[in-house]
């Protein structure tokens, strides 16, 4: 599915997709939607379990206005040490 179509279909949602096609500049052009949700944590749960090699995760809504701060937190289970 074309990225523009994905952005229109899943307005103001987090989208997780398998990357199918990128431009010569590296811009995302096409992908297969793996998950979408208004709640970012829902798509993170799918991302953690995914075995897809080329994957993209993005928000289709408005980017906050200047003067706002946005923080993205990534939790990698491979970095968590288990007690033995």
C-alpha positions as a Markdown table, in Angstrom:
| # | Residue | x | y | z |
|---|---|---|---|---|
| 1 | Unk | 0.0 | 0.0 | 0.0 |
| 2 | Unk | 1.3 | 3.5 | -0.8 |
| 3 | Unk | 2.4 | 5.6 | 2.2 |
| 4 | Unk | 0.0 | 8.4 | 1.2 |
| 5 | Unk | -2.9 | 5.9 | 1.2 |
| 6 | Unk | -1.8 | 4.6 | 4.6 |
| 7 | Unk | -1.7 | 8.2 | 6.0 |
| 8 | Unk | -5.2 | 8.9 | 4.7 |
| 9 | Unk | -6.7 | 5.6 | 5.9 |
| 10 | Unk | -5.2 | 5.7 | 9.4 |
| 11 | Unk | -5.4 | 9.4 | 10.2 |
| 12 | Unk | -3.9 | 10.4 | 13.6 |
| 13 | Unk | -2.8 | 6.8 | 14.4 |
| 14 | Unk | 0.4 | 5.0 | 15.0 |
| 15 | Unk | 1.3 | 2.7 | 12.1 |
| 16 | Unk | 3.7 | -0.2 | 12.1 |
| 17 | Unk | 4.5 | -1.6 | 8.7 |
| 18 | Unk | 6.8 | -3.9 | 6.7 |
| 19 | Unk | 8.8 | -1.7 | 4.3 |
| 20 | Unk | 8.2 | -2.8 | 0.7 |
| 21 | Unk | 9.6 | 0.1 | -1.3 |
| 22 | Unk | 11.8 | 3.2 | -0.6 |
| 23 | Unk | 13.0 | 5.9 | -2.9 |
| 24 | Unk | 16.6 | 6.4 | -4.0 |
| 25 | Unk | 16.8 | 9.1 | -1.2 |
| 26 | Unk | 15.5 | 6.6 | 1.4 |
| 27 | Unk | 12.0 | 8.0 | 1.7 |
| 28 | Unk | 9.3 | 5.4 | 2.5 |
| 29 | Unk | 7.1 | 4.8 | -0.5 |
| 30 | Unk | 5.2 | 1.5 | 0.1 |
| 31 | Unk | 4.5 | -1.0 | 2.9 |
| 32 | Unk | 2.3 | -3.7 | 4.3 |
| 33 | Unk | 0.5 | -2.5 | 7.4 |
| 34 | Unk | 1.2 | -4.9 | 10.4 |
| 35 | Unk | -0.7 | -2.9 | 13.0 |
| 36 | Unk | -2.3 | 0.5 | 13.6 |
| 37 | Unk | -3.7 | 2.1 | 16.7 |
| 38 | Unk | -4.5 | 5.4 | 18.3 |
| 39 | Unk | -2.4 | 4.1 | 21.3 |
| 40 | Unk | 1.3 | 3.9 | 20.6 |
| 41 | Unk | 1.8 | 1.2 | 23.1 |
| 42 | Unk | -0.4 | -1.2 | 21.2 |
| 43 | Unk | 1.8 | -1.0 | 18.1 |
| 44 | Unk | 5.0 | -1.3 | 20.3 |
| 45 | Unk | 3.7 | -4.6 | 21.6 |
| 46 | Unk | 3.4 | -5.9 | 18.0 |
| 47 | Unk | 6.8 | -4.4 | 17.2 |
| 48 | Unk | 8.5 | -6.3 | 20.1 |
| 49 | Unk | 7.1 | -9.6 | 18.7 |
| 50 | Unk | 7.7 | -8.9 | 15.1 |
| 51 | Unk | 10.3 | -10.8 | 13.1 |
| 52 | Unk | 10.0 | -8.6 | 10.0 |
| 53 | Unk | 13.4 | -7.4 | 8.9 |
| 54 | Unk | 12.6 | -4.0 | 7.3 |
| 55 | Unk | 10.0 | -2.3 | 9.5 |
| 56 | Unk | 8.8 | 1.3 | 10.0 |
| 57 | Unk | 6.9 | 2.9 | 12.9 |
| 58 | Unk | 5.3 | 6.3 | 12.6 |
| 59 | Unk | 2.5 | 8.6 | 13.6 |
| 60 | Unk | 0.2 | 9.9 | 10.8 |
| 61 | Unk | -1.2 | 12.9 | 12.7 |
| 62 | Unk | 0.0 | 16.5 | 13.1 |
| 63 | Unk | 3.5 | 17.1 | 14.3 |
| 64 | Unk | 3.5 | 19.3 | 17.4 |
| 65 | Unk | 3.9 | 23.0 | 16.9 |
| 66 | Unk | 7.2 | 24.8 | 17.6 |
| 67 | Unk | 7.7 | 25.2 | 21.3 |
| 68 | Unk | 6.5 | 21.7 | 22.2 |
| 69 | Unk | 8.9 | 18.9 | 23.2 |
| 70 | Unk | 8.3 | 15.3 | 22.2 |
| 71 | Unk | 10.2 | 12.3 | 23.6 |
| 72 | Unk | 10.2 | 8.8 | 22.2 |
| 73 | Unk | 11.2 | 6.0 | 24.5 |
| 74 | Unk | 12.4 | 2.7 | 23.1 |
| 75 | Unk | 12.7 | -0.3 | 25.3 |
| 76 | Unk | 14.8 | -3.2 | 24.1 |
| 77 | Unk | 14.2 | -6.5 | 25.8 |
| 78 | Unk | 17.7 | -7.6 | 24.7 |
| 79 | Unk | 19.2 | -5.0 | 27.1 |
| 80 | Unk | 17.3 | -6.2 | 30.1 |
| 81 | Unk | 19.4 | -8.5 | 32.2 |
| 82 | Unk | 17.6 | -11.4 | 33.9 |
| 83 | Unk | 18.4 | -12.2 | 37.5 |
| 84 | Unk | 19.9 | -15.7 | 37.8 |
